[in-house]
Amino acid sequence: TSETTKISMDGKVEVDADERMPTTSESIDTTGGPHYSGQVKDEPEPSRDTDTKESWRNSFARQSQMRMPSRPTANGAGVGTGAGTNTSKPVKVEVAYSAPTGGADPNSLSMLESQLEQFQTEMFALNDGKEFNIKSPKQVSVVLFGVDNESTNKDALDAIAGNVSDHTKSRLASLVLKYRKTLSQIKRVQKTKENKANGTHTTPLNSMKKGNGRLDGTAAVTAMESNKPDANEKTAIGQVVVSPMNASTTDEEPLVLVDASAYIFRAYYSMPPMHRDDGEPIGATLGFCNMLNKLVLTPLLQGKRPRIILVFDSKSGTNFRKKIYPEYKANRSACPEDLIPQFDFVRDAADAYGILQLEAPGFEADDVIATIGTMAVKEGCYVNILSGDKDLMQLVTKSENGGPCIEMIDPMKMVRFCHDTVKEKWGVEPSLLGDILALAGDSADNIPGVPGIGPKIAASLIQEYGSLDGLLENVEQVKQKGRQKNLKDNAHLARLSRELVELDRNISLEDMSFPTHYQNISDIRMESFDKDRLIKFYETMGLHELKRRVTSRLPKKRNGRAPSGFDRYASITEQLPEQHFRSFKSVKTEENDQGFSTPSTFKKPPTPEDFSDVPF
């Protein structure tokens, strides 16, 4: 071309009109003209900052991918009205992709929003200037296929993007994929900022680094303990790893209540199908053991006995809620066949680790957790509930003057829900969360609620009237006539739903599988670590890799070592006079229970004169 392509210092692209590259002042015809060559001359010298150079390269690479079709497609297919549209009419595209300025973070919110806007502008231009809702799969289907019922998932868009025979549709599909990816990045950045602001942001263990390497398990736990947040500094919570084995407001060890039934299902769906040699499925069992190792293995190897209880649903599968409302959880599919035998395997795993298991016939795990948690706080014990079930957020309490409280930790996201976090999430105190769930219902548990009322409307009504009872007693004061009638007609469903979501906190210990040798809840701890019992369980289940990993962390005994010089002459030294061997006699090394030698205690070693009859 007669003019060279340049990238100005402010990041704008300047090209000759024949090059058909988008600029702020040039329009290009997508129906003809050569492809963009991608050659750059007279590129301005960027700073010596590596990040800045890389950002320039990324920006130019993105610009060089803007290759427009050199001729109409063979079948005349276009965009805007679906397949069959004639593309002989030039499409004018005016897009300026700006390069990031010195050292700008490509993952910053402003940069991502700028990219999103650029993708949107180009897609509208390729669609004959007609705007459409990019977030709507139906509208994207209309633009690409001319009908609204074609799939626009990632696999379908990847296939279209790789179809070089139709450049316009290929480019559109590629832009939709980039738009969705960038939109997801924006949501993640916004969520991270939100979590940092409210004190719930966490740093995963595997991202905590020391020097150029990653922390091992012990170092990571040490880092967690040394960086425990200050109870008076809310922002400090966002800078540490959330550990279920630590309380948020004190150094005192909490009681950890694990919703084991939910854990098993999460383990099952997180692992691929696996079977041991006799054909028994063990995928969920392996996943469950991995979760337990993350929780308790390190403190067990340190000689500690954590406070932890695994709580299960009733084995019979029946509970008082099904008697009240037979349709309770009736919408759930049957338990997978290969998971059923693994419930017993998981209980065997708990026995091998030495963890107490609790359940109560006729009650769900949530009720047992509610009862044990309430009793533990009364005994002055801090409680961490390890579960992702929103129903259990009703139990979260506020620490008064640093006193004991109940908090909840999501085991997948490792986010701690304290009193203020639950209140911010739902708009009401945790104690009123049951009123919101009663109004909004819960499709997961098939709790009906009041039709037409969701969590946000329910929260606003509870805030205004104080409680569900206050709302139903003053339903005539609800301003929206339709909502007022809806509440009147379905008041019985609201009261029924409130009864279903209420957690029973008064189960008798005699009705649980509670061990009689414990006098108080706060006395409960794991059994002392028995490595032989755990290794035997691994061998029985065929978990050979897990056995290897755990065995590698056990203390090593020095078997078959060469005898020391003192041991060689033990028979001789026994005949020495007491005055010659008073301090030397205690130096014989013996291995303690952990496999380590006892320290030496002698003050003066013997001399050759003490062994005159021995040929040294």
NUMI-455535 format. One line per field, with one value per residue (C-alpha): residue in three letters; y, z negated, x. Coordinates in Angstrom, 1 decimal. Layout:
N
r = (ALA, ...)
v = (Y, ...)
w = (Z, ...)
u = (X, ...)
This chain:
616
r = (THR, SER, GLU, THR, THR, LYS, ILE, SER, MET, ASP, GLY, LYS, VAL, GLU, VAL, ASP, ALA, ASP, GLU, ARG, MET, PRO, THR, THR, SER, GLU, SER, ILE, ASP, THR, THR, GLY, GLY, PRO, HIS, TYR, SER, GLY, GLN, VAL, LYS, ASP, GLU, PRO, GLU, PRO, SER, ARG, ASP, THR, ASP, THR, LYS, GLU, SER, TRP, ARG, ASN, SER, PHE, ALA, ARG, GLN, SER, GLN, MET, ARG, MET, PRO, SER, ARG, PRO, THR, ALA, ASN, GLY, ALA, GLY, VAL, GLY, THR, GLY, ALA, GLY, THR, ASN, THR, SER, LYS, PRO, VAL, LYS, VAL, GLU, VAL, ALA, TYR, SER, ALA, PRO, THR, GLY, GLY, ALA, ASP, PRO, ASN, SER, LEU, SER, MET, LEU, GLU, SER, GLN, LEU, GLU, GLN, PHE, GLN, THR, GLU, MET, PHE, ALA, LEU, ASN, ASP, GLY, LYS, GLU, PHE, ASN, ILE, LYS, SER, PRO, LYS, GLN, VAL, SER, VAL, VAL, LEU, PHE, GLY, VAL, ASP, ASN, GLU, SER, THR, ASN, LYS, ASP, ALA, LEU, ASP, ALA, ILE, ALA, GLY, ASN, VAL, SER, ASP, HIS, THR, LYS, SER, ARG, LEU, ALA, SER, LEU, VAL, LEU, LYS, TYR, ARG, LYS, THR, LEU, SER, GLN, ILE, LYS, ARG, VAL, GLN, LYS, THR, LYS, GLU, ASN, LYS, ALA, ASN, GLY, THR, HIS, THR, THR, PRO, LEU, ASN, SER, MET, LYS, LYS, GLY, ASN, GLY, ARG, LEU, ASP, GLY, THR, ALA, ALA, VAL, THR, ALA, MET, GLU, SER, ASN, LYS, PRO, ASP, ALA, ASN, GLU, LYS, THR, ALA, ILE, GLY, GLN, VAL, VAL, VAL, SER, PRO, MET, ASN, ALA, SER, THR, THR, ASP, GLU, GLU, PRO, LEU, VAL, LEU, VAL, ASP, ALA, SER, ALA, TYR, ILE, PHE, ARG, ALA, TYR, TYR, SER, MET, PRO, PRO, MET, HIS, ARG, ASP, ASP, GLY, GLU, PRO, ILE, GLY, ALA, THR, LEU, GLY, PHE, CYS, ASN, MET, LEU, ASN, LYS, LEU, VAL, LEU, THR, PRO, LEU, LEU, GLN, GLY, LYS, ARG, PRO, ARG, ILE, ILE, LEU, VAL, PHE, ASP, SER, LYS, SER, GLY, THR, ASN, PHE, ARG, LYS, LYS, ILE, TYR, PRO, GLU, TYR, LYS, ALA, ASN, ARG, SER, ALA, CYS, PRO, GLU, ASP, LEU, ILE, PRO, GLN, PHE, ASP, PHE, VAL, ARG, ASP, ALA, ALA, ASP, ALA, TYR, GLY, ILE, LEU, GLN, LEU, GLU, ALA, PRO, GLY, PHE, GLU, ALA, ASP, ASP, VAL, ILE, ALA, THR, ILE, GLY, THR, MET, ALA, VAL, LYS, GLU, GLY, CYS, TYR, VAL, ASN, ILE, LEU, SER, GLY, ASP, LYS, ASP, LEU, MET, GLN, LEU, VAL, THR, LYS, SER, GLU, ASN, GLY, GLY, PRO, CYS, ILE, GLU, MET, ILE, ASP, PRO, MET, LYS, MET, VAL, ARG, PHE, CYS, HIS, ASP, THR, VAL, LYS, GLU, LYS, TRP, GLY, VAL, GLU, PRO, SER, LEU, LEU, GLY, ASP, ILE, LEU, ALA, LEU, ALA, GLY, ASP, SER, ALA, ASP, ASN, ILE, PRO, GLY, VAL, PRO, GLY, ILE, GLY, PRO, LYS, ILE, ALA, ALA, SER, LEU, ILE, GLN, GLU, TYR, GLY, SER, LEU, ASP, GLY, LEU, LEU, GLU, ASN, VAL, GLU, GLN, VAL, LYS, GLN, LYS, GLY, ARG, GLN, LYS, ASN, LEU, LYS, ASP, ASN, ALA, HIS, LEU, ALA, ARG, LEU, SER, ARG, GLU, LEU, VAL, GLU, LEU, ASP, ARG, ASN, ILE, SER, LEU, GLU, ASP, MET, SER, PHE, PRO, THR, HIS, TYR, GLN, ASN, ILE, SER, ASP, ILE, ARG, MET, GLU, SER, PHE, ASP, LYS, ASP, ARG, LEU, ILE, LYS, PHE, TYR, GLU, THR, MET, GLY, LEU, HIS, GLU, LEU, LYS, ARG, ARG, VAL, THR, SER, ARG, LEU, PRO, LYS, LYS, ARG, ASN, GLY, ARG, ALA, PRO, SER, GLY, PHE, ASP, ARG, TYR, ALA, SER, ILE, THR, GLU, GLN, LEU, PRO, GLU, GLN, HIS, PHE, ARG, SER, PHE, LYS, SER, VAL, LYS, THR, GLU, GLU, ASN, ASP, GLN, GLY, PHE, SER, THR, PRO, SER, THR, PHE, LYS, LYS, PRO, PRO, THR, PRO, GLU, ASP, PHE, SER, ASP, VAL, PRO, PHE)
v = (0.0, 3.6, 4.2, 2.2, 0.9, 2.7, 2.4, 5.8, 6.4, 6.7, 3.2, 4.2, 2.2, 4.3, 2.5, 3.2, 2.8, 0.0, -2.0, -2.3, -2.0, -0.3, 3.1, 6.0, 7.8, 5.1, 2.7, -0.6, -2.6, -6.2, -7.4, -6.7, -5.7, -7.6, -9.2, -7.2, -8.1, -7.6, -5.8, -2.9, -0.3, 2.6, 1.0, 3.4, 2.3, 1.1, 1.4, -1.2, -2.6, -6.2, -6.0, -2.9, -4.6, -7.7, -5.5, -3.9, -7.3, -8.6, -5.5, -5.8, -9.5, -8.8, -6.2, -8.5, -11.0, -8.6, -10.2, -9.2, -11.4, -10.6, -11.6, -12.5, -16.0, -18.6, -19.0, -15.4, -16.1, -13.1, -11.9, -9.8, -11.9, -15.3, -17.7, -16.6, -12.9, -11.3, -9.6, -7.6, -4.5, -3.3, -3.5, -0.5, -1.2, 1.6, 0.1, 1.3, -1.2, 0.7, -0.7, -0.7, 2.2, 1.6, -1.3, -1.5, -4.7, -6.5, -8.1, -4.9, -4.1, -1.0, -2.9, -5.8, -3.5, -1.7, -5.0, -5.9, -2.7, -3.2, -6.8, -5.5, -2.7, -5.0, -7.5, -4.9, -3.6, -7.1, -7.4, -4.6, -2.1, -3.8, -4.3, -7.5, -8.9, -10.8, -12.4, -14.0, -17.4, -17.0, -13.7, -15.0, -18.0, -15.7, -13.7, -16.8, -19.2, -17.2, -19.2, -18.9, -22.6, -23.5, -24.3, -21.5, -23.2, -23.2, -26.3, -25.0, -21.6, -23.2, -25.2, -22.1, -20.1, -22.7, -22.6, -20.6, -20.8, -18.2, -15.4, -13.2, -15.9, -17.3, -13.9, -13.3, -16.7, -15.9, -12.6, -14.0, -16.5, -13.7, -11.6, -14.4, -15.1, -11.4, -11.1, -14.0, -12.4, -9.1, -11.0, -12.7, -9.4, -7.7, -10.6, -10.5, -6.8, -7.3, -10.1, -8.0, -5.1, -7.2, -9.3, -12.7, -12.8, -15.8, -16.9, -20.6, -22.6, -23.6, -20.0, -19.0, -18.9, -18.7, -17.5, -19.2, -22.3, -23.2, -23.8, -27.4, -28.5, -27.8, -24.4, -23.5, -24.3, -22.4, -19.4, -19.7, -19.7, -16.9, -14.7, -15.2, -12.1, -9.5, -9.7, -5.8, -5.5, -6.6, -6.0, -8.3, -11.3, -10.9, -11.4, -14.9, -18.4, -19.5, -22.6, -24.6, -25.6, -22.0, -19.6, -16.1, -14.2, -16.1, -18.5, -21.1, -24.3, -24.5, -27.5, -28.4, -29.9, -31.5, -32.0, -35.5, -36.3, -33.2, -34.0, -37.5, -36.2, -33.5, -36.1, -38.4, -35.8, -34.4, -37.7, -39.9, -43.5, -45.7, -49.3, -51.5, -55.0, -56.7, -54.2, -52.2, -48.5, -46.2, -42.9, -41.0, -42.7, -41.5, -38.0, -38.1, -39.2, -36.4, -33.9, -35.4, -35.3, -31.6, -31.0, -33.2, -35.0, -32.2, -31.7, -35.4, -35.8, -33.0, -35.0, -33.0, -34.3, -31.9, -31.3, -32.6, -34.5, -36.0, -35.7, -37.9, -38.1, -40.8, -44.2, -44.9, -42.0, -40.9, -37.8, -35.7, -33.3, -36.0, -36.8, -33.1, -32.8, -36.0, -34.1, -32.8, -33.5, -35.7, -33.9, -35.3, -38.1, -41.4, -41.9, -43.2, -47.0, -46.8, -44.4, -46.5, -49.0, -46.1, -44.7, -47.6, -47.2, -43.5, -44.5, -47.0, -44.2, -42.1, -45.0, -45.3, -41.6, -41.8, -39.2, -39.3, -39.9, -38.7, -39.2, -39.3, -41.6, -39.5, -36.4, -34.9, -34.0, -30.3, -30.9, -32.7, -30.0, -27.4, -29.3, -30.0, -26.5, -24.8, -27.0, -26.4, -22.6, -22.8, -24.7, -21.9, -23.6, -21.9, -23.7, -23.9, -25.6, -27.0, -27.0, -25.2, -25.6, -22.2, -23.6, -23.9, -20.1, -19.8, -21.0, -18.3, -16.1, -13.0, -13.0, -10.9, -9.3, -12.0, -14.8, -18.1, -18.0, -20.2, -19.5, -21.4, -22.2, -23.2, -26.2, -25.6, -21.8, -21.8, -18.6, -17.9, -16.7, -14.8, -12.9, -9.7, -11.6, -13.5, -10.3, -8.6, -11.5, -12.0, -8.6, -9.8, -11.3, -15.0, -15.8, -14.4, -16.3, -19.0, -16.5, -15.6, -19.2, -19.8, -17.0, -17.7, -21.5, -23.8, -25.7, -28.0, -29.3, -28.9, -26.4, -24.6, -21.1, -18.3, -18.2, -15.1, -14.1, -14.5, -13.9, -10.2, -9.4, -11.7, -9.8, -6.5, -7.7, -9.2, -5.9, -4.0, -6.2, -7.7, -11.4, -13.8, -13.7, -9.9, -9.9, -12.4, -10.5, -7.2, -8.5, -5.9, -3.2, -4.6, -1.9, -4.0, -5.5, -8.5, -9.3, -8.8, -11.2, -13.7, -13.7, -14.1, -17.0, -18.8, -18.0, -21.7, -22.5, -19.9, -21.3, -24.9, -23.9, -22.1, -25.4, -27.3, -24.9, -24.7, -26.6, -28.7, -27.6, -29.7, -33.4, -35.4, -36.9, -40.3, -40.1, -39.7, -42.1, -40.1, -41.9, -42.3, -41.7, -38.0, -35.8, -32.5, -31.6, -29.5, -32.7, -34.4, -34.9, -37.2, -40.4, -40.4, -41.0, -44.7, -45.0, -48.8, -48.6, -45.9, -47.7, -51.0, -49.1, -47.8, -51.3, -52.8, -50.1, -50.3, -46.7, -47.3, -43.8, -42.3, -44.8, -43.8, -40.1, -40.5, -42.9, -40.5, -38.0, -40.4, -40.3, -42.7, -45.3, -46.0, -49.8, -51.9, -49.2, -50.1, -50.5, -47.6, -48.0, -48.0, -50.8, -53.0, -53.1, -53.2, -56.5, -55.0, -51.7, -53.6, -54.9, -51.5, -50.1, -47.7, -44.7, -45.1, -45.3, -43.3, -40.7, -42.9, -45.5, -43.3, -42.6, -45.7, -44.4, -45.7, -44.9, -43.4, -44.0, -41.5, -43.1, -40.5, -41.1, -39.6, -36.9, -37.7, -37.0, -38.0, -35.4, -37.1, -39.9, -42.9, -43.0, -45.9, -46.5, -47.6, -50.5, -51.7, -55.3, -54.3, -54.0, -50.6)
w = (0.0, 0.4, -3.3, -6.2, -9.1, -12.5, -16.1, -17.6, -21.2, -22.5, -21.1, -18.1, -14.8, -11.7, -8.4, -4.7, -3.5, -1.2, -4.2, -5.5, -9.2, -11.5, -12.8, -14.4, -11.1, -8.5, -7.5, -5.8, -3.2, -4.3, -0.8, 0.9, 0.5, -0.6, -4.0, -6.6, -6.3, -9.9, -9.1, -11.4, -10.6, -12.6, -15.8, -18.7, -21.2, -24.3, -27.8, -29.0, -31.4, -30.4, -31.3, -29.1, -26.1, -26.6, -26.6, -23.3, -21.8, -23.0, -21.7, -18.2, -18.1, -18.7, -15.9, -13.5, -14.0, -12.5, -9.1, -7.1, -4.2, -0.8, 1.1, 0.4, -0.8, 1.8, 0.8, 0.0, -3.6, -5.9, -9.2, -10.5, -9.0, -9.2, -6.5, -2.9, -3.4, -0.5, -1.7, 1.5, -0.5, -2.2, -6.0, -7.5, -10.6, -12.7, -15.7, -17.3, -19.6, -22.1, -23.4, -27.1, -28.5, -30.4, -32.8, -32.7, -34.2, -31.3, -34.0, -35.6, -35.6, -33.4, -30.8, -30.7, -30.4, -27.5, -25.7, -26.2, -24.6, -21.7, -21.1, -21.2, -18.8, -16.2, -16.5, -15.9, -12.9, -11.4, -11.9, -9.5, -12.3, -14.1, -17.8, -19.6, -23.1, -23.1, -26.4, -24.9, -23.3, -21.2, -19.7, -19.1, -17.4, -15.2, -14.1, -13.3, -11.9, -11.2, -13.8, -17.5, -18.5, -17.5, -20.1, -20.9, -23.5, -23.5, -21.4, -18.7, -18.6, -18.4, -15.4, -13.6, -14.5, -12.8, -9.6, -7.3, -4.4, -6.0, -7.4, -8.7, -10.7, -11.9, -13.2, -14.8, -16.7, -17.8, -19.1, -21.0, -22.7, -23.6, -24.9, -27.2, -28.5, -29.2, -30.9, -33.2, -34.0, -34.9, -37.2, -38.9, -39.4, -40.8, -43.1, -44.4, -45.1, -46.8, -49.0, -49.9, -50.9, -53.2, -54.6, -53.1, -50.4, -50.8, -49.3, -48.4, -50.1, -46.8, -45.8, -48.9, -47.9, -49.6, -47.5, -44.1, -45.4, -46.9, -50.6, -51.6, -53.8, -57.1, -56.0, -54.7, -58.1, -59.8, -57.6, -58.3, -62.1, -62.0, -59.9, -61.9, -61.5, -64.2, -65.6, -65.5, -61.9, -59.4, -56.4, -57.9, -57.3, -53.6, -53.7, -55.2, -54.3, -55.9, -57.9, -59.4, -62.2, -63.4, -64.9, -63.4, -66.7, -69.0, -69.2, -70.9, -68.9, -67.6, -67.3, -63.7, -62.6, -59.2, -57.1, -56.1, -53.9, -51.8, -51.8, -50.3, -47.4, -46.7, -46.8, -44.5, -41.8, -42.0, -41.2, -38.1, -38.4, -40.2, -41.3, -43.4, -42.3, -43.3, -41.4, -44.3, -43.5, -45.6, -43.8, -46.4, -49.2, -47.7, -47.4, -51.0, -52.2, -50.3, -52.0, -55.4, -54.8, -54.0, -57.3, -59.9, -58.6, -59.3, -62.9, -63.5, -62.3, -64.7, -67.6, -68.0, -68.4, -66.6, -67.7, -64.8, -64.3, -61.2, -61.2, -59.0, -58.0, -59.5, -57.9, -57.6, -55.2, -57.0, -59.1, -60.8, -57.8, -55.5, -57.9, -57.9, -54.1, -52.1, -49.1, -51.0, -48.8, -46.5, -43.5, -44.0, -41.8, -43.3, -44.8, -42.2, -42.5, -42.7, -45.6, -47.8, -49.0, -49.6, -52.5, -54.6, -53.2, -54.3, -57.8, -57.8, -56.7, -59.7, -62.0, -60.5, -61.1, -64.6, -64.0, -65.9, -63.9, -65.0, -63.7, -65.1, -63.8, -62.3, -62.0, -59.3, -59.7, -59.9, -63.0, -64.7, -63.8, -65.2, -68.5, -69.0, -67.9, -70.3, -73.2, -72.4, -72.5, -75.8, -77.1, -75.9, -72.8, -69.4, -66.5, -62.8, -60.6, -57.4, -54.8, -51.8, -52.8, -53.2, -55.7, -58.2, -58.0, -60.4, -63.1, -62.7, -65.8, -66.7, -69.1, -72.1, -73.6, -72.0, -73.4, -71.6, -68.5, -65.5, -62.1, -58.8, -56.1, -52.6, -52.0, -48.2, -48.2, -51.6, -52.5, -56.1, -56.8, -60.0, -61.4, -59.4, -56.2, -56.4, -57.2, -54.2, -51.9, -52.9, -54.2, -57.6, -60.8, -60.5, -63.0, -60.5, -57.5, -58.0, -57.5, -54.1, -53.1, -54.1, -51.8, -48.9, -49.1, -48.1, -44.9, -46.0, -48.9, -47.3, -49.9, -48.3, -49.8, -48.5, -44.6, -43.1, -46.0, -45.7, -48.2, -47.5, -47.9, -50.9, -52.5, -52.0, -53.5, -56.6, -57.0, -56.9, -59.1, -61.4, -60.9, -59.0, -61.8, -61.7, -58.0, -58.0, -60.8, -59.0, -55.4, -54.9, -55.0, -52.0, -49.4, -46.3, -45.9, -43.9, -46.4, -49.3, -47.7, -47.0, -50.7, -51.9, -49.6, -50.4, -54.1, -54.9, -52.5, -54.2, -57.7, -56.4, -54.7, -57.9, -59.8, -57.2, -57.3, -61.0, -62.5, -65.6, -68.3, -71.1, -70.1, -73.2, -73.3, -74.2, -70.8, -69.0, -68.5, -71.2, -73.1, -76.8, -77.9, -77.0, -79.7, -77.7, -74.0, -74.4, -75.5, -72.1, -70.2, -67.6, -68.7, -68.8, -65.4, -64.6, -61.4, -61.2, -61.3, -58.6, -56.3, -56.7, -55.6, -52.5, -51.6, -52.1, -49.8, -47.2, -47.7, -47.0, -45.9, -49.0, -51.1, -49.4, -49.9, -53.6, -54.3, -52.8, -55.5, -58.4, -60.5, -59.2, -61.5, -60.8, -60.4, -60.0, -60.9, -61.7, -65.5, -67.1, -68.6, -72.1, -71.1, -69.8, -73.2, -75.4, -77.0, -77.9, -79.2, -81.5, -83.3, -83.8, -87.3, -88.1, -88.5, -84.9, -83.3, -85.5, -82.7, -79.7, -80.6, -79.7, -76.2, -74.6, -72.0, -72.0, -69.6, -71.0, -69.8, -67.0, -65.5, -66.7, -68.8, -72.3, -72.8, -74.2, -77.9, -78.7, -79.8, -79.3, -76.8, -77.8, -76.9, -75.5, -79.0, -80.0, -77.5, -78.2, -77.2, -73.9, -70.7, -69.3)
u = (0.0, 1.0, 0.8, 2.2, 0.2, 1.0, -0.1, 0.0, 1.2, -2.3, -3.1, -5.2, -4.8, -4.0, -4.0, -4.5, -8.1, -7.1, -5.9, -9.5, -8.6, -11.0, -10.0, -11.8, -11.9, -12.0, -14.8, -14.2, -16.1, -16.4, -17.3, -14.0, -10.4, -7.3, -6.9, -5.0, -1.4, -0.5, 2.8, 3.7, 6.3, 7.6, 6.1, 6.7, 9.3, 7.4, 8.9, 11.3, 8.7, 8.1, 4.4, 4.0, 5.7, 3.6, 0.4, 1.4, 2.0, -1.3, -3.1, -1.5, -2.2, -5.8, -5.8, -4.1, -6.9, -9.4, -9.5, -12.5, -13.9, -12.5, -15.7, -19.3, -20.0, -20.9, -24.5, -25.0, -25.6, -25.4, -26.6, -29.5, -32.3, -30.6, -29.4, -30.0, -29.5, -27.6, -24.3, -23.7, -24.4, -21.2, -21.1, -19.6, -17.6, -16.1, -14.2, -11.0, -9.3, -7.2, -3.9, -3.5, -1.4, 1.8, 1.5, -2.3, -3.7, -5.5, -7.7, -8.8, -12.5, -12.1, -10.1, -12.6, -15.5, -13.7, -13.2, -16.8, -17.9, -15.6, -16.9, -20.4, -19.8, -18.2, -21.0, -23.7, -21.7, -21.5, -25.3, -26.0, -25.9, -28.9, -28.6, -29.6, -29.4, -26.1, -27.0, -30.1, -29.4, -32.6, -31.5, -28.0, -29.6, -31.7, -28.6, -26.6, -29.2, -32.3, -34.3, -34.5, -34.3, -30.8, -28.2, -25.7, -23.6, -19.9, -19.5, -21.9, -20.2, -16.7, -17.8, -19.2, -16.1, -13.9, -16.0, -13.7, -16.2, -18.5, -16.2, -19.0, -20.7, -17.4, -16.3, -19.7, -19.5, -16.0, -17.0, -20.0, -17.6, -15.2, -18.1, -19.3, -15.8, -15.1, -18.5, -17.7, -14.3, -16.1, -18.5, -15.5, -13.7, -16.8, -17.5, -13.9, -14.2, -17.5, -16.0, -13.1, -15.4, -17.6, -14.7, -15.4, -12.7, -10.4, -7.1, -6.9, -4.2, -2.6, -2.1, -0.2, 3.5, 6.8, 9.6, 9.4, 7.6, 4.3, 3.7, 3.4, 0.6, 2.3, 3.6, 0.2, -1.4, 1.3, 0.5, -3.2, -2.6, 0.0, -2.3, -5.5, -7.7, -8.2, -11.7, -11.9, -10.6, -13.2, -10.9, -8.3, -10.7, -10.3, -6.5, -6.3, -7.3, -10.6, -9.9, -12.8, -10.5, -10.2, -12.7, -12.9, -12.9, -10.7, -7.7, -9.9, -10.4, -14.0, -16.2, -16.6, -20.0, -19.8, -23.0, -21.8, -24.8, -24.2, -20.4, -21.0, -23.1, -20.5, -17.7, -19.7, -20.3, -16.8, -15.1, -15.2, -16.7, -14.1, -14.2, -12.0, -10.8, -14.1, -16.2, -17.5, -17.7, -15.4, -15.3, -17.4, -15.4, -12.1, -13.5, -14.7, -11.3, -9.6, -11.9, -11.2, -7.4, -7.7, -9.5, -7.8, -4.7, -2.2, -3.3, -3.5, 0.1, 1.0, -0.4, -3.6, -7.1, -9.4, -13.0, -15.1, -18.3, -19.8, -23.6, -25.7, -29.3, -31.5, -30.7, -34.4, -34.8, -38.0, -38.4, -41.1, -41.3, -42.5, -45.3, -46.3, -46.0, -45.7, -44.5, -41.4, -38.4, -40.6, -39.2, -35.7, -34.5, -33.5, -30.1, -27.6, -27.2, -23.4, -23.6, -25.9, -23.2, -20.7, -22.6, -21.4, -17.9, -17.9, -18.9, -16.0, -13.8, -14.9, -14.2, -10.7, -9.9, -11.4, -14.2, -17.5, -20.6, -24.1, -27.6, -31.1, -33.9, -36.7, -34.6, -32.4, -28.8, -29.7, -31.8, -28.9, -26.5, -28.9, -29.2, -25.5, -24.5, -27.0, -25.8, -22.1, -22.5, -24.3, -21.3, -19.0, -17.7, -17.3, -19.0, -18.2, -20.8, -19.3, -22.1, -23.4, -27.1, -28.8, -31.2, -28.4, -27.7, -30.6, -28.3, -25.6, -25.3, -23.4, -20.5, -21.3, -18.2, -16.0, -18.1, -18.9, -21.0, -22.1, -20.7, -21.0, -18.4, -19.1, -16.7, -16.6, -15.9, -14.3, -16.2, -17.2, -20.7, -20.8, -23.9, -23.2, -22.5, -25.8, -27.7, -26.1, -26.9, -30.6, -31.5, -32.7, -31.2, -30.3, -33.1, -35.6, -34.2, -36.8, -39.6, -38.1, -37.7, -41.3, -42.6, -40.2, -40.3, -37.5, -37.7, -34.8, -36.8, -40.2, -41.3, -44.3, -44.0, -46.3, -46.6, -45.3, -43.0, -39.3, -36.5, -36.2, -39.9, -40.0, -37.1, -38.8, -42.0, -40.3, -38.3, -41.5, -43.7, -41.0, -41.9, -44.0, -46.7, -46.6, -47.1, -50.0, -51.7, -51.5, -52.0, -54.7, -52.0, -50.1, -50.4, -50.2, -53.7, -52.6, -49.9, -52.3, -54.8, -52.0, -51.0, -54.5, -55.2, -52.0, -51.5, -51.9, -49.0, -46.8, -47.5, -46.9, -43.6, -42.5, -43.0, -41.0, -38.0, -37.8, -34.9, -35.4, -32.9, -34.2, -33.5, -32.7, -29.2, -30.9, -32.5, -29.2, -26.3, -24.5, -21.7, -22.5, -18.8, -19.0, -20.5, -20.4, -20.5, -17.3, -15.5, -15.9, -12.6, -11.2, -9.6, -5.8, -4.3, -3.9, -1.9, -2.2, -6.0, -6.1, -3.7, -5.6, -8.8, -7.0, -5.8, -9.3, -10.8, -8.1, -7.1, -3.4, -2.5, -4.1, -2.1, 1.1, 0.5, -0.4, 2.4, 4.9, 3.9, 4.4, 7.6, 10.2, 11.9, 15.5, 15.2, 18.3, 20.8, 24.3, 24.9, 26.8, 30.2, 28.7, 26.3, 29.1, 30.8, 27.7, 28.8, 32.1, 30.8, 28.5, 31.6, 33.2, 33.3, 30.5, 32.8, 34.1, 30.6, 28.2, 27.6, 28.4, 25.8, 22.8, 24.0, 22.5, 20.1, 16.5, 13.7, 10.6, 7.0, 7.4, 10.5, 13.0, 16.1, 16.3, 18.9, 22.3, 22.8, 26.4, 28.9, 32.2, 32.9, 35.0, 38.7, 40.8, 42.1, 38.7, 39.0, 42.5, 41.6, 40.1, 42.4, 41.3)
